[in-house]
Amino acid sequence: MRQDAYGTLVGVRRPGGRPVSRPADHRRPSHRHGRAPLAVVAVLFTVAQLALVRPDLGLGWDETVYVSQVADHAPAAFFSAPRARGVSLLVAPVASWSSSTVLLRVHLAALSGLALYLALRAWRGLLPARVLTLAGALFATLWVTLFYGPQAMPNLWVAYGALAATACFLRARADRRDRAALWGLGASAALMAFMRPTDAVWATVPLFVLALTAWGRQRRTVLVLVPAGGLAAGAVEWIVEAYTAYGGLGRRLADASRIQGGLGWNLAFGDQLRGLAGRALCRPCTGPLPSPAQTWWWFALPPLAALGAIVAVRARRTAPAVLTASACATTVALPYLFLIGYAAPRFLLPAYALLSLPVAVAVLRLVTAGSGRWRTAARVLVAAGLAGHLAAQYAVLDGVVERSAAGRRAWARTAAALHGLGVRPPCVVTGREAIPVAYYAGCASAEVSGHNENSTVGEIVAAAARGPVAVLGEAGGEPPGFARGWAVHRYGGVWVWARRGLSRGSPRP
């Protein structure tokens, strides 16, 4: 009996007998020891979220939409076609009974740390523990990962699902008796589809291709049906809702494409680069490119991933894991690099999670290759690069948190001003930034144009006859026709046209 470099036990035979099973030598690292570094990375990731992304950070625009679906203190905001209900279910254990942002942030930070651990643990036996530990640390220290860890947003959860699904697929493909891997594959695919159905399809394309190359017809069938079943289970609510609320699946897909600017050929590399400076949403994406200090790691990703793939191919055993992760990272990034005319750094989180594996292989190879001065120089260079990378990530994260906090405080102040004007629940808010302000005020939001159109002028006028209604606009702007004659109030950069309700009836635009 011996143990190979991956911690796998290799049996020996008695003369003329069956293999002998013996425990690994106590001096060798065990699977349990391999789990400990992953747990440390996950715990540090959770702590870093709470330390660097303030737990009292108010909810962002998209977050108010997701949280309002299950909150008991604010009416549900309009749910546009591209959105899925996964995030709302994720936050329901807290948001359904408490309006505390701190509790919600702690809840999400703990869940994201646990999910990172489970996703990395699925790769044990496929890649060495040191590779998984470094990959987890590299991914967890990106500013975009830290910022969205405690946020009520779906992209990081798609990343966890893609990471776990790829590992479970490889395990199931290598061992037909590994039922846990099949269950993990189906559950991971369902998680992705429940969060963002279209992203889930892009992330699993290489898995379906590889499934068709598996040995044996029965095995191929299983490896196709399990992820397909998982995707269907996760997307079934989204599909049913398409027919009940959006006019059919084709109509919902068309509306989702229109809201995203129309899917078509578009090189978005420059847009993604501008987003790396800390722009949560780059739409329209104009202005100068950020400094090289903020973006050099992004340019280093492709060559490092390619080097990791080369190292894995030469090592043979790690080739399937690294190459499959690289393929899934490529397909899940394609729509956001070539098909959408705007950018948000969170869109590429699934690709970053998968690419962290070949990058970790490359970095470890750089610090262990050669000897003497060459090895020392390589280690110094890698250490300097990682230190600079961490410094740049922290600087960008700090700026993102500050800007986000300022914007969300402004929404809260506007909501407080509305309460002072008598616009209190049950009430309706429409106009500029109506969705987040309405959530903070506890009001319903109504839009008569744009991507979130869910009402008409007639319905808003009717609501004003039953309860308080407020129209938000740019300072110095003109009110819409139906609000002329209403009382106007100037508040900072926002003008509010408000009409007090005639009764306590609940306005429902």
Secondary structure, DSSP 4 states (H G I P E B T S, - for coil): -EE-TTS-EE-EE-TTSPEEP-PPPTTSPPHHHHHHHHHHHHHHHHHHHHHHS-TTPPP-HHHHHHHHTT-SSSPPPP--TT--SHHHHHHHHHHTT---HHHHHHHHHHHHHHHHHHHHHTTBTTB-HHHHHHHHHHHHTSHHHHHHTTSS-SHHHHHHHHHHHHHHHHHHHH-TT-HHHHHHHHHHHHHHHHH-HHHHHHHHHHHHHHHTTSSSHHHHHHHHHHHHHHHHHHHHHHHHHHHHHSSSHHHHHHHHHHHTT--S----HHHHHHHTTT-S-BSS--SPPPPHHHHHHHHHHHHHHHHHHHHHHHHSTTHHHHHHHHHHHHHHHHHHHHT-SSB-GGGGHHHHHHHHHHHHHHHHHHHHSS-HHHHHHHHHHHHHHHHHHHHHHHHHHHHHHHHHHHHHHHHHHHHHHHHHTT--SS-EEEETTHHHHHHHHT-EEE-SSSTT----HHHHHHHHTTS-EEEEEETTPPPPGGGTTSEEEEETTEEEEEE--SSS-----
